[in-house]
Amino acid sequence: MASVPLSVAQLEKIVEIVATDLLEEWALNDRFSEEDLENAKKNALNDSIFVIDTFMSLFNETMSAEAEQKRLI
């Protein structure tokens, strides 16, 4: 996971909330059947981890590039 000023426990809680919200959204929109609930839970968790990690990595890269650019001026 990208470096962020949060504890592992805080990051885990964020991922848990996002994954739960995503799973609820999928359920409301009939994105999976009841028989596929366990697989949908795993997918929601994995997708949430991927999105959060990718977002934080790109955020860190952008902030680093901006800081570097300001040092050049």
Steps between C-alpha positions, in 0.01 A plus 500: 500500500614852433660691785241709683497669840253245643541195716442153358188473718363825354569384145334165571191678636479721190528197270236317705256792471561547127465127429177480701357804323600355162339165583179679607500700176542182298216335694266794441577487129470119475864461398521149649266218598443386856687179422803706402511710819833360628669563166351850486640573850848396387470704181381809689795474739757438227360778280499744792860419588604543136322835459621647831858385444505629142346832602750551783795407277393749233424762763849459651664514156307816413589668828867403462511629143335826604743545788794429267368746242465775760862445606614562141330838476 
